[in-house]
Amino acid sequence: MRAVQFSEYGPPSVVHVAESDEPHAGPGTIRIAVRASGLSTGETRLRSGAMRDVLPLSFPHRTGFDAAGVVDEVGDGVTGTRVGDEVFGMTATATRGANADHAVLVAWAPKPAAWSWEEAGGAAGSVETAVRVLDRLAVGAGQVVLVQGAAGAVGTVAVQLAAARGATVIGTARESNHEFLRSLGAEPTAYGPGLPERVRALAPGGVDAVFDCAGGSLPDLIAIAGGPSRVVTIAPDPDAAALGVHMSHGVPGGDAAVGSAADPLAVHGLAIAADLAARGRLRVPVAAAFPLTGAAAAHELSERRHAPGRIVLVN
């Protein structure tokens, strides 16, 4: 089968499609014939070598954490899912390999009929991350939440999930994405200098929690939240630990790798997302879709783009 991989650190051009042995479903897992899969910004940082000192890779490294497709193998112990079902989900964090013709999923949910394959292919990673952080912040009805970097792949989903919980959401983004954020249920504002003052004008009663998807502004975000315990970041910000801000991730090895212990993956979020999508309350914005053979171009776009949503690869 075809699989996207790279065998050395470097620019997007090191990414290529190679022939690889097919994986097979083991106990508690399923295999899908992939229709679409996601590309995360974390994957581009791994490929570039920016994280080689904290997360060294074994080569060749097969890419992709989330995918959607049709079930073609069901492992022992799996109930409620059968061959032919359309699903979306995620691979094991340590193995990845979703950007391929076949992928083994360790967590999944039925693909909502309202979602295209492109939307479903890029959904699971963003949903899991957003639910994981919103759960840690205990976001609920009546609260005010700031999402920093709200037009990105995770931010767009976090805005909708927080709104579905009954929270009031403020989202930062460049001005060209403000109307888009309003369509998702957020009150937009610009990021950059003066952010605490702008947020205070929008939420004079204060902000209960801050979800940082962008990095680089933690002192301002702490001031907005009233303390570091109400801020969680998913960005690789080197100042997070020193400032007392939790960096949420699911990286195996946790502390040694990125300075904080891994949080339990919020796989229950997949079923929540499927239910919301079925009721027309959650969409997964797709910034661009490339064929599997266009993976290098997808990586290049990921490094320079400003379009909202997720980049996906289509089989």
Contacts in CASP RR format, 6 or more apart in sequence:
PFRMAT RR
TARGET T0000
AUTHOR 0000-0000-0000
METHOD contacts of the structure
MODEL  1
MRAVQFSEYGPPSVVHVAESDEPHAGPGTIRIAVRASGLSTGETRLRSGA
MRDVLPLSFPHRTGFDAAGVVDEVGDGVTGTRVGDEVFGMTATATRGANA
DHAVLVAWAPKPAAWSWEEAGGAAGSVETAVRVLDRLAVGAGQVVLVQGA
AGAVGTVAVQLAAARGATVIGTARESNHEFLRSLGAEPTAYGPGLPERVR
ALAPGGVDAVFDCAGGSLPDLIAIAGGPSRVVTIAPDPDAAALGVHMSHG
VPGGDAAVGSAADPLAVHGLAIAADLAARGRLRVPVAAAFPLTGAAAAHE
LSERRHAPGRIVLVN
1 19 0 8 1.000
1 20 0 8 1.000
1 21 0 8 1.000
1 22 0 8 1.000
1 100 0 8 1.000
1 101 0 8 1.000
1 102 0 8 1.000
2 17 0 8 1.000
2 18 0 8 1.000
2 19 0 8 1.000
2 20 0 8 1.000
2 100 0 8 1.000
2 101 0 8 1.000
2 292 0 8 1.000
3 17 0 8 1.000
3 18 0 8 1.000
3 19 0 8 1.000
3 20 0 8 1.000
3 62 0 8 1.000
3 97 0 8 1.000
3 99 0 8 1.000
3 100 0 8 1.000
3 101 0 8 1.000
4 15 0 8 1.000
4 16 0 8 1.000
4 17 0 8 1.000
4 62 0 8 1.000
4 63 0 8 1.000
4 64 0 8 1.000
4 97 0 8 1.000
4 99 0 8 1.000
4 100 0 8 1.000
4 292 0 8 1.000
4 295 0 8 1.000
4 313 0 8 1.000
5 15 0 8 1.000
5 16 0 8 1.000
5 17 0 8 1.000
5 18 0 8 1.000
5 20 0 8 1.000
5 60 0 8 1.000
5 61 0 8 1.000
5 62 0 8 1.000
5 63 0 8 1.000
6 14 0 8 1.000
6 15 0 8 1.000
6 16 0 8 1.000
6 47 0 8 1.000
6 59 0 8 1.000
6 60 0 8 1.000
6 61 0 8 1.000
6 63 0 8 1.000
7 14 0 8 1.000
7 59 0 8 1.000
7 60 0 8 1.000
7 61 0 8 1.000
8 14 0 8 1.000
8 59 0 8 1.000
9 47 0 8 1.000
9 48 0 8 1.000
9 49 0 8 1.000
9 52 0 8 1.000
9 57 0 8 1.000
10 47 0 8 1.000
10 48 0 8 1.000
10 49 0 8 1.000
11 48 0 8 1.000
12 44 0 8 1.000
12 47 0 8 1.000
12 296 0 8 1.000
12 297 0 8 1.000
12 299 0 8 1.000
12 300 0 8 1.000
12 303 0 8 1.000
13 296 0 8 1.000
14 47 0 8 1.000
14 296 0 8 1.000
15 47 0 8 1.000
15 63 0 8 1.000
15 295 0 8 1.000
15 296 0 8 1.000
15 299 0 8 1.000
16 295 0 8 1.000
16 296 0 8 1.000
17 292 0 8 1.000
17 293 0 8 1.000
17 295 0 8 1.000
18 60 0 8 1.000
20 62 0 8 1.000
20 100 0 8 1.000
22 101 0 8 1.000
22 102 0 8 1.000
23 31 0 8 1.000
23 97 0 8 1.000
23 102 0 8 1.000
23 103 0 8 1.000
23 104 0 8 1.000
24 31 0 8 1.000
24 73 0 8 1.000
24 104 0 8 1.000
25 31 0 8 1.000
25 73 0 8 1.000
25 74 0 8 1.000
25 75 0 8 1.000
25 78 0 8 1.000
25 104 0 8 1.000
26 75 0 8 1.000
26 76 0 8 1.000
26 104 0 8 1.000
27 75 0 8 1.000
27 76 0 8 1.000
27 77 0 8 1.000
28 75 0 8 1.000
28 76 0 8 1.000
28 77 0 8 1.000
28 78 0 8 1.000
28 106 0 8 1.000
29 75 0 8 1.000
29 78 0 8 1.000
29 104 0 8 1.000
29 105 0 8 1.000
29 106 0 8 1.000
30 71 0 8 1.000
30 73 0 8 1.000
30 74 0 8 1.000
30 75 0 8 1.000
30 78 0 8 1.000
30 81 0 8 1.000
30 87 0 8 1.000
30 104 0 8 1.000
30 105 0 8 1.000
30 108 0 8 1.000
31 71 0 8 1.000
31 72 0 8 1.000
31 73 0 8 1.000
31 102 0 8 1.000
31 103 0 8 1.000
31 104 0 8 1.000
31 105 0 8 1.000
32 67 0 8 1.000
32 68 0 8 1.000
32 69 0 8 1.000
32 70 0 8 1.000
32 71 0 8 1.000
32 72 0 8 1.000
32 87 0 8 1.000
32 102 0 8 1.000
32 103 0 8 1.000
32 105 0 8 1.000
33 69 0 8 1.000
33 70 0 8 1.000
33 72 0 8 1.000
33 101 0 8 1.000
33 102 0 8 1.000
33 315 0 8 1.000
34 67 0 8 1.000
34 68 0 8 1.000
34 69 0 8 1.000
34 98 0 8 1.000
34 99 0 8 1.000
34 100 0 8 1.000
34 101 0 8 1.000
34 102 0 8 1.000
34 103 0 8 1.000
34 315 0 8 1.000
35 67 0 8 1.000
35 68 0 8 1.000
35 69 0 8 1.000
35 70 0 8 1.000
35 117 0 8 1.000
35 120 0 8 1.000
35 121 0 8 1.000
35 314 0 8 1.000
35 315 0 8 1.000
36 67 0 8 1.000
36 68 0 8 1.000
36 69 0 8 1.000
36 117 0 8 1.000
36 118 0 8 1.000
36 120 0 8 1.000
36 121 0 8 1.000
36 122 0 8 1.000
36 289 0 8 1.000
36 312 0 8 1.000
36 313 0 8 1.000
36 314 0 8 1.000
36 315 0 8 1.000
37 64 0 8 1.000
37 66 0 8 1.000
37 67 0 8 1.000
37 68 0 8 1.000
37 98 0 8 1.000
37 99 0 8 1.000
37 100 0 8 1.000
37 103 0 8 1.000
37 121 0 8 1.000
37 122 0 8 1.000
37 312 0 8 1.000
37 313 0 8 1.000
37 315 0 8 1.000
38 64 0 8 1.000
38 65 0 8 1.000
38 66 0 8 1.000
38 67 0 8 1.000
38 98 0 8 1.000
38 99 0 8 1.000
38 121 0 8 1.000
38 122 0 8 1.000
38 125 0 8 1.000
38 310 0 8 1.000
38 311 0 8 1.000
38 312 0 8 1.000
38 313 0 8 1.000
39 63 0 8 1.000
39 64 0 8 1.000
39 99 0 8 1.000
39 295 0 8 1.000
39 298 0 8 1.000
39 299 0 8 1.000
39 302 0 8 1.000
39 310 0 8 1.000
39 311 0 8 1.000
39 312 0 8 1.000
39 313 0 8 1.000
40 64 0 8 1.000
40 65 0 8 1.000
40 125 0 8 1.000
40 153 0 8 1.000
41 153 0 8 1.000
41 302 0 8 1.000
43 63 0 8 1.000
43 64 0 8 1.000
43 65 0 8 1.000
43 299 0 8 1.000
44 299 0 8 1.000
44 302 0 8 1.000
44 303 0 8 1.000
45 51 0 8 1.000
45 236 0 8 1.000
46 55 0 8 1.000
46 57 0 8 1.000
46 61 0 8 1.000
47 61 0 8 1.000
47 63 0 8 1.000
47 299 0 8 1.000
51 236 0 8 1.000
54 256 0 8 1.000
54 257 0 8 1.000
54 258 0 8 1.000
54 259 0 8 1.000
55 251 0 8 1.000
55 257 0 8 1.000
55 258 0 8 1.000
61 96 0 8 1.000
62 95 0 8 1.000
62 96 0 8 1.000
62 97 0 8 1.000
62 99 0 8 1.000
62 100 0 8 1.000
63 96 0 8 1.000
63 97 0 8 1.000
63 98 0 8 1.000
63 99 0 8 1.000
63 295 0 8 1.000
64 91 0 8 1.000
64 96 0 8 1.000
64 97 0 8 1.000
64 98 0 8 1.000
64 99 0 8 1.000
65 90 0 8 1.000
65 91 0 8 1.000
65 93 0 8 1.000
65 96 0 8 1.000
65 97 0 8 1.000
65 98 0 8 1.000
65 124 0 8 1.000
65 125 0 8 1.000
66 88 0 8 1.000
66 89 0 8 1.000
66 90 0 8 1.000
66 91 0 8 1.000
66 98 0 8 1.000
66 121 0 8 1.000
66 122 0 8 1.000
66 123 0 8 1.000
66 124 0 8 1.000
66 125 0 8 1.000
66 126 0 8 1.000
66 128 0 8 1.000
67 88 0 8 1.000
67 89 0 8 1.000
67 90 0 8 1.000
67 91 0 8 1.000
67 98 0 8 1.000
67 99 0 8 1.000
67 103 0 8 1.000
67 105 0 8 1.000
67 121 0 8 1.000
67 122 0 8 1.000
67 124 0 8 1.000
68 86 0 8 1.000
68 87 0 8 1.000
68 88 0 8 1.000
68 89 0 8 1.000
68 111 0 8 1.000
68 117 0 8 1.000
68 120 0 8 1.000
68 121 0 8 1.000
68 122 0 8 1.000
68 123 0 8 1.000
68 124 0 8 1.000
69 86 0 8 1.000
69 87 0 8 1.000
69 88 0 8 1.000
69 111 0 8 1.000
69 117 0 8 1.000
69 120 0 8 1.000
69 121 0 8 1.000
70 84 0 8 1.000
70 85 0 8 1.000
70 86 0 8 1.000
70 87 0 8 1.000
71 81 0 8 1.000
71 82 0 8 1.000
71 83 0 8 1.000
71 84 0 8 1.000
71 85 0 8 1.000
71 86 0 8 1.000
71 87 0 8 1.000
72 83 0 8 1.000
72 84 0 8 1.000
72 102 0 8 1.000
73 83 0 8 1.000
74 81 0 8 1.000
74 82 0 8 1.000
74 83 0 8 1.000
81 87 0 8 1.000
81 108 0 8 1.000
85 110 0 8 1.000
86 110 0 8 1.000
86 111 0 8 1.000
86 120 0 8 1.000
87 105 0 8 1.000
87 108 0 8 1.000
87 109 0 8 1.000
87 110 0 8 1.000
87 111 0 8 1.000
88 108 0 8 1.000
88 109 0 8 1.000
88 111 0 8 1.000
88 115 0 8 1.000
88 120 0 8 1.000
88 121 0 8 1.000
88 122 0 8 1.000
88 123 0 8 1.000
88 124 0 8 1.000
88 270 0 8 1.000
88 274 0 8 1.000
89 105 0 8 1.000
89 107 0 8 1.000
89 108 0 8 1.000
89 109 0 8 1.000
89 123 0 8 1.000
89 124 0 8 1.000
89 125 0 8 1.000
89 270 0 8 1.000
90 98 0 8 1.000
90 105 0 8 1.000
90 106 0 8 1.000
90 107 0 8 1.000
90 108 0 8 1.000
90 124 0 8 1.000
90 125 0 8 1.000
90 128 0 8 1.000
90 265 0 8 1.000
90 267 0 8 1.000
90 270 0 8 1.000
91 97 0 8 1.000
91 98 0 8 1.000
91 103 0 8 1.000
91 104 0 8 1.000
91 105 0 8 1.000
91 106 0 8 1.000
92 104 0 8 1.000
92 106 0 8 1.000
93 250 0 8 1.000
93 251 0 8 1.000
93 252 0 8 1.000
93 265 0 8 1.000
94 252 0 8 1.000
95 104 0 8 1.000
97 103 0 8 1.000
99 292 0 8 1.000
99 295 0 8 1.000
99 313 0 8 1.000
100 292 0 8 1.000
101 292 0 8 1.000
101 315 0 8 1.000
107 124 0 8 1.000
107 128 0 8 1.000
107 265 0 8 1.000
107 267 0 8 1.000
107 270 0 8 1.000
108 124 0 8 1.000
108 270 0 8 1.000
109 270 0 8 1.000
109 271 0 8 1.000
109 273 0 8 1.000
109 274 0 8 1.000
110 274 0 8 1.000
111 117 0 8 1.000
111 120 0 8 1.000
111 274 0 8 1.000
112 120 0 8 1.000
112 274 0 8 1.000
112 277 0 8 1.000
112 278 0 8 1.000
113 278 0 8 1.000
114 277 0 8 1.000
114 278 0 8 1.000
114 280 0 8 1.000
114 283 0 8 1.000
115 123 0 8 1.000
115 277 0 8 1.000
115 283 0 8 1.000
115 284 0 8 1.000
116 286 0 8 1.000
117 314 0 8 1.000
118 286 0 8 1.000
118 289 0 8 1.000
118 312 0 8 1.000
118 314 0 8 1.000
119 283 0 8 1.000
119 284 0 8 1.000
119 286 0 8 1.000
120 284 0 8 1.000
121 284 0 8 1.000
121 312 0 8 1.000
122 153 0 8 1.000
122 284 0 8 1.000
122 286 0 8 1.000
122 310 0 8 1.000
122 312 0 8 1.000
123 157 0 8 1.000
123 273 0 8 1.000
123 284 0 8 1.000
123 310 0 8 1.000
124 270 0 8 1.000
125 154 0 8 1.000
126 153 0 8 1.000
126 154 0 8 1.000
126 155 0 8 1.000
126 156 0 8 1.000
126 157 0 8 1.000
126 284 0 8 1.000
126 310 0 8 1.000
127 157 0 8 1.000
127 161 0 8 1.000
127 269 0 8 1.000
127 270 0 8 1.000
127 272 0 8 1.000
127 273 0 8 1.000
128 265 0 8 1.000
128 266 0 8 1.000
128 267 0 8 1.000
128 269 0 8 1.000
128 270 0 8 1.000
129 154 0 8 1.000
129 158 0 8 1.000
129 234 0 8 1.000
129 248 0 8 1.000
129 266 0 8 1.000
130 154 0 8 1.000
130 155 0 8 1.000
130 157 0 8 1.000
130 158 0 8 1.000
130 161 0 8 1.000
130 211 0 8 1.000
131 161 0 8 1.000
131 266 0 8 1.000
131 268 0 8 1.000
131 269 0 8 1.000
131 272 0 8 1.000
131 273 0 8 1.000
132 248 0 8 1.000
132 263 0 8 1.000
132 264 0 8 1.000
132 265 0 8 1.000
132 266 0 8 1.000
133 158 0 8 1.000
133 211 0 8 1.000
133 232 0 8 1.000
133 234 0 8 1.000
133 248 0 8 1.000
134 145 0 8 1.000
134 158 0 8 1.000
134 161 0 8 1.000
134 162 0 8 1.000
134 165 0 8 1.000
134 211 0 8 1.000
135 266 0 8 1.000
136 232 0 8 1.000
136 246 0 8 1.000
136 248 0 8 1.000
136 263 0 8 1.000
137 145 0 8 1.000
137 209 0 8 1.000
137 211 0 8 1.000
137 230 0 8 1.000
137 232 0 8 1.000
138 209 0 8 1.000
139 145 0 8 1.000
139 162 0 8 1.000
139 165 0 8 1.000
139 167 0 8 1.000
139 208 0 8 1.000
139 209 0 8 1.000
140 162 0 8 1.000
140 165 0 8 1.000
140 166 0 8 1.000
140 167 0 8 1.000
141 165 0 8 1.000
141 166 0 8 1.000
141 167 0 8 1.000
142 166 0 8 1.000
142 167 0 8 1.000
142 168 0 8 1.000
143 166 0 8 1.000
143 167 0 8 1.000
143 168 0 8 1.000
143 208 0 8 1.000
143 209 0 8 1.000
144 167 0 8 1.000
144 168 0 8 1.000
144 169 0 8 1.000
144 170 0 8 1.000
144 203 0 8 1.000
144 205 0 8 1.000
144 206 0 8 1.000
144 207 0 8 1.000
144 208 0 8 1.000
144 209 0 8 1.000
145 162 0 8 1.000
145 167 0 8 1.000
145 168 0 8 1.000
145 169 0 8 1.000
145 170 0 8 1.000
145 207 0 8 1.000
145 208 0 8 1.000
145 209 0 8 1.000
145 210 0 8 1.000
145 211 0 8 1.000
146 169 0 8 1.000
146 170 0 8 1.000
146 171 0 8 1.000
146 172 0 8 1.000
146 199 0 8 1.000
146 203 0 8 1.000
146 207 0 8 1.000
146 209 0 8 1.000
146 210 0 8 1.000
146 211 0 8 1.000
146 221 0 8 1.000
146 224 0 8 1.000
146 225 0 8 1.000
147 155 0 8 1.000
147 158 0 8 1.000
147 159 0 8 1.000
147 162 0 8 1.000
147 169 0 8 1.000
147 170 0 8 1.000
147 171 0 8 1.000
147 172 0 8 1.000
147 186 0 8 1.000
147 210 0 8 1.000
147 211 0 8 1.000
147 213 0 8 1.000
148 171 0 8 1.000
148 172 0 8 1.000
148 191 0 8 1.000
148 210 0 8 1.000
148 211 0 8 1.000
148 212 0 8 1.000
148 213 0 8 1.000
148 214 0 8 1.000
148 215 0 8 1.000
148 217 0 8 1.000
148 221 0 8 1.000
149 155 0 8 1.000
149 171 0 8 1.000
149 172 0 8 1.000
149 173 0 8 1.000
149 191 0 8 1.000
149 212 0 8 1.000
149 213 0 8 1.000
149 214 0 8 1.000
150 156 0 8 1.000
150 158 0 8 1.000
150 159 0 8 1.000
150 169 0 8 1.000
150 171 0 8 1.000
150 172 0 8 1.000
150 173 0 8 1.000
150 181 0 8 1.000
150 184 0 8 1.000
150 186 0 8 1.000
150 188 0 8 1.000
150 213 0 8 1.000
151 173 0 8 1.000
151 174 0 8 1.000
151 177 0 8 1.000
151 180 0 8 1.000
151 181 0 8 1.000
151 308 0 8 1.000
151 309 0 8 1.000
152 173 0 8 1.000
152 213 0 8 1.000
152 308 0 8 1.000
152 309 0 8 1.000
152 310 0 8 1.000
153 287 0 8 1.000
153 309 0 8 1.000
153 310 0 8 1.000
153 311 0 8 1.000
154 213 0 8 1.000
154 234 0 8 1.000
155 211 0 8 1.000
155 213 0 8 1.000
156 184 0 8 1.000
156 284 0 8 1.000
156 285 0 8 1.000
156 308 0 8 1.000
156 309 0 8 1.000
157 273 0 8 1.000
157 282 0 8 1.000
157 284 0 8 1.000
158 211 0 8 1.000
158 213 0 8 1.000
159 169 0 8 1.000
159 171 0 8 1.000
159 181 0 8 1.000
159 184 0 8 1.000
159 185 0 8 1.000
159 186 0 8 1.000
160 184 0 8 1.000
160 185 0 8 1.000
160 276 0 8 1.000
160 281 0 8 1.000
160 282 0 8 1.000
160 283 0 8 1.000
161 272 0 8 1.000
161 273 0 8 1.000
161 276 0 8 1.000
161 282 0 8 1.000
162 169 0 8 1.000
162 211 0 8 1.000
163 169 0 8 1.000
163 184 0 8 1.000
163 185 0 8 1.000
163 186 0 8 1.000
164 276 0 8 1.000
164 281 0 8 1.000
164 282 0 8 1.000
167 208 0 8 1.000
168 187 0 8 1.000
168 203 0 8 1.000
169 185 0 8 1.000
169 186 0 8 1.000
169 187 0 8 1.000
170 186 0 8 1.000
170 187 0 8 1.000
170 188 0 8 1.000
170 189 0 8 1.000
170 199 0 8 1.000
170 202 0 8 1.000
170 203 0 8 1.000
170 207 0 8 1.000
171 181 0 8 1.000
171 186 0 8 1.000
171 187 0 8 1.000
171 188 0 8 1.000
171 189 0 8 1.000
172 188 0 8 1.000
172 189 0 8 1.000
172 190 0 8 1.000
172 191 0 8 1.000
172 192 0 8 1.000
172 195 0 8 1.000
172 214 0 8 1.000
173 180 0 8 1.000
173 181 0 8 1.000
173 188 0 8 1.000
173 190 0 8 1.000
173 191 0 8 1.000
173 308 0 8 1.000
174 190 0 8 1.000
174 191 0 8 1.000
174 306 0 8 1.000
175 190 0 8 1.000
176 306 0 8 1.000
177 188 0 8 1.000
177 308 0 8 1.000
178 188 0 8 1.000
179 188 0 8 1.000
180 285 0 8 1.000
180 308 0 8 1.000
181 187 0 8 1.000
181 188 0 8 1.000
182 188 0 8 1.000
187 202 0 8 1.000
189 195 0 8 1.000
189 198 0 8 1.000
189 199 0 8 1.000
189 202 0 8 1.000
190 198 0 8 1.000
191 214 0 8 1.000
191 217 0 8 1.000
192 217 0 8 1.000
192 220 0 8 1.000
194 220 0 8 1.000
195 217 0 8 1.000
195 220 0 8 1.000
195 224 0 8 1.000
196 220 0 8 1.000
196 223 0 8 1.000
196 224 0 8 1.000
199 207 0 8 1.000
199 224 0 8 1.000
200 206 0 8 1.000
200 224 0 8 1.000
207 224 0 8 1.000
207 225 0 8 1.000
207 226 0 8 1.000
207 230 0 8 1.000
208 225 0 8 1.000
208 230 0 8 1.000
209 225 0 8 1.000
209 230 0 8 1.000
209 231 0 8 1.000
209 232 0 8 1.000
210 221 0 8 1.000
210 224 0 8 1.000
210 225 0 8 1.000
210 230 0 8 1.000
210 231 0 8 1.000
210 232 0 8 1.000
211 232 0 8 1.000
211 234 0 8 1.000
212 218 0 8 1.000
212 221 0 8 1.000
212 231 0 8 1.000
212 232 0 8 1.000
212 233 0 8 1.000
212 234 0 8 1.000
212 235 0 8 1.000
212 237 0 8 1.000
212 245 0 8 1.000
213 233 0 8 1.000
213 234 0 8 1.000
213 235 0 8 1.000
214 235 0 8 1.000
215 233 0 8 1.000
215 235 0 8 1.000
215 237 0 8 1.000
216 235 0 8 1.000
216 237 0 8 1.000
216 239 0 8 1.000
218 228 0 8 1.000
218 231 0 8 1.000
218 233 0 8 1.000
218 237 0 8 1.000
218 239 0 8 1.000
218 240 0 8 1.000
218 243 0 8 1.000
218 245 0 8 1.000
219 243 0 8 1.000
221 231 0 8 1.000
221 233 0 8 1.000
221 245 0 8 1.000
222 228 0 8 1.000
222 231 0 8 1.000
222 243 0 8 1.000
222 245 0 8 1.000
225 231 0 8 1.000
228 243 0 8 1.000
228 244 0 8 1.000
228 245 0 8 1.000
229 244 0 8 1.000
231 245 0 8 1.000
231 246 0 8 1.000
232 245 0 8 1.000
232 246 0 8 1.000
232 247 0 8 1.000
232 248 0 8 1.000
233 240 0 8 1.000
233 245 0 8 1.000
233 246 0 8 1.000
233 247 0 8 1.000
233 248 0 8 1.000
234 247 0 8 1.000
234 248 0 8 1.000
234 249 0 8 1.000
235 247 0 8 1.000
236 247 0 8 1.000
236 258 0 8 1.000
237 245 0 8 1.000
237 247 0 8 1.000
239 245 0 8 1.000
240 246 0 8 1.000
240 247 0 8 1.000
240 260 0 8 1.000
241 247 0 8 1.000
241 259 0 8 1.000
241 260 0 8 1.000
246 260 0 8 1.000
247 258 0 8 1.000
247 259 0 8 1.000
247 260 0 8 1.000
248 260 0 8 1.000
248 263 0 8 1.000
249 258 0 8 1.000
249 260 0 8 1.000
249 262 0 8 1.000
249 263 0 8 1.000
250 262 0 8 1.000
250 263 0 8 1.000
250 265 0 8 1.000
251 257 0 8 1.000
251 258 0 8 1.000
251 262 0 8 1.000
252 262 0 8 1.000
253 262 0 8 1.000
254 260 0 8 1.000
254 261 0 8 1.000
254 262 0 8 1.000
255 261 0 8 1.000
273 282 0 8 1.000
276 282 0 8 1.000
277 283 0 8 1.000
284 309 0 8 1.000
284 310 0 8 1.000
285 308 0 8 1.000
285 309 0 8 1.000
285 310 0 8 1.000
286 309 0 8 1.000
286 310 0 8 1.000
286 311 0 8 1.000
286 312 0 8 1.000
287 301 0 8 1.000
287 305 0 8 1.000
287 307 0 8 1.000
287 308 0 8 1.000
287 309 0 8 1.000
287 310 0 8 1.000
287 311 0 8 1.000
288 298 0 8 1.000
288 301 0 8 1.000
288 305 0 8 1.000
288 307 0 8 1.000
288 311 0 8 1.000
288 312 0 8 1.000
289 311 0 8 1.000
289 312 0 8 1.000
289 313 0 8 1.000
289 314 0 8 1.000
290 297 0 8 1.000
290 298 0 8 1.000
290 301 0 8 1.000
290 311 0 8 1.000
290 312 0 8 1.000
290 313 0 8 1.000
290 314 0 8 1.000
291 313 0 8 1.000
291 314 0 8 1.000
291 315 0 8 1.000
292 313 0 8 1.000
292 314 0 8 1.000
292 315 0 8 1.000
294 313 0 8 1.000
295 313 0 8 1.000
298 311 0 8 1.000
298 313 0 8 1.000
301 311 0 8 1.000
302 311 0 8 1.000
305 311 0 8 1.000
END
